[in-house]
């Protein structure tokens, strides 16, 4: 049952929702969507809505299992689930606007326009999130990129180049007068 995975995630993230709160329901929607994209084993179907990716079935489940959600009596996460949840925690704060922005950007990048370049995605995000400031749009894009970054993107050549840049940066800092 998907509820177990979501309760596991919410418990690990120490997010105790009040299902009567619209913001808390939005947080659950966005966490669930992002966990699905990160491979957490969640199969809800999400669609585009004004506040970002939304699952009608998840919404129904939240109300159906309201007590379980609010009491957060959750199973312990597996090691794989912990890795995914830690990545989520390190990438984006558990705050409604940050999760809304990151989930919306990921939706555009991964589901709506997977072949579009970053500037095109940001423009689509600007239109969708017309109430977001330029700073919020940039933060949303950065959060989404952190979330979806895969370690296998770092090739040995890129590691060598990054290492060289890090050494160069250290050398510059060390050579500056005190």
Secondary structure, DSSP 8 states (H G I E B T S, - for coil): -HHHHHHHHHHHHT----TT-HHHHHHHHHHHHHHHHTTSS-----EEETTEEE-HHHHHHHHHTHHHHHHT------HHHHHHHHHHHHHS-S-HHHHHHHHHHHIIIIII-TTS-HHHHHHHHHHHTTTS-HHHHHHHHHHHHHHH--GGG--HHHHHHHHHHHHHHHHHHHHS--
